[in-house]
Amino acid sequence: KNDRGRVISIADLPGFGYASVSKQVQSGISGQLTGYLETRQRLDLVVLLIDPRLPQQPADRDVMTLLYDKEIPFVIVGTKADKLSANEIETYFRRYEKEVGLEEGQLIAYSSSSGEGRKFLWKVINDALFADAMESNAGEGDEDED
C-alpha cells in the first residue's frame, strides 16, 4: 500500500520462451498466462522481459498480440544489457524493434547486475501506475486568484 492508500501488486509470471520444459508444460504456462491477462480487471502496465540477443520468440509475439488486442499497456525490456557492448545493444535492440514493429528506442535496455535502465524502468512503471492521479491533479492551482 502506498501513501495514498492505493494497493500496488506486482505479479512475476513465469518465462516460457526458452525454458527447458516440455512443449506440454510450455502450453500449460501459456494458457495460464493468457487466462490471467484476459481476466484481470485492471492492469496498468505489463513489463515484458526479453533477451534481445534472440530473435523474437513465438510466445513473446503471442503475448504482445494479446496485449494489443486487449488494449493493455506494456513495455518491452531487453535484459542482460551488461553482457552486451554498446554496439551489440544498438544492433540487437534495433533488430528486435524492427521485428516487432516498435519505434526505435522503445525497447528498454536493462541489467540487474549493473543497474543500467533501473531508474528509467521505475519511472515508466510509476508513470503508468499513477497516471490517473497525475491527470486529476493537473488542473489544480491553475485558477486565477482574486
Secondary structure, 3 states (H helix, E strand, C coil): CCCCCCCCCCCCCCCCCCCCCCHHHHHHHHHHHHHHHHHCCCCCCEEEEECCCCCCCHHHHHHHHHHHHCCCCEEEEECCHHHCCHHHHHHHHHHHHHHHCCCCCCCEECCCCCCCCHHHHHHHHHHHHCHHHHHHHCCCCCCCCC
